[in-house]
Amino acid sequence: MYPEYLVEPMRAELTNVGFDELKTVEEVDAAIKGEGTVFVVVNSVCGCAAANARPAAKLAAANAKHPDKLVTVFAGMEKDAVDRARSYMMPFPPSSPSMALFKDGKLVHIIERHQIEGRPAQMIAENLIGAFEQYC
């Protein structure tokens, strides 16, 4: 676990633009299960989260067509909540950062760490926006 003072600015990058921070298993279940679309960002302290994932998530979330819910969990912090979010992303292996789109409780699109590293935020955002246009 990281000190909260260290991760707070990284959390705020997403919560300041409308993402809800999920810190418990119950919050994760309530957000993902049910009807509608949910975009989940598994946030991280790593450089590719800072340079690529969070900027891409913010760009995509600003698109006119976007999911009903924007949520985030933080790897290395709330372990149970992160593990539960990742359980919905099976059979894809755990990775952070990562991003997933759910529709009516079913995983319909995922971007794993290896698809984030070394790619510009705009390219990742375009991938997400394409999924939003298709499923939202």
Secondary structure, 3 states (H helix, E strand, C coil): CCCHHHHHHHHHHHHCCCCEECCCHHHHHHHHCCCCEEEEEEECCCHHHHHHHHHHHHHHHCCCCCCCEEEEEECCCCHHHHHHHHHHCCCCCCCCCEEEEEECCEEEEEECHHHCCCCCHHHHHHHHHHHHHHHC
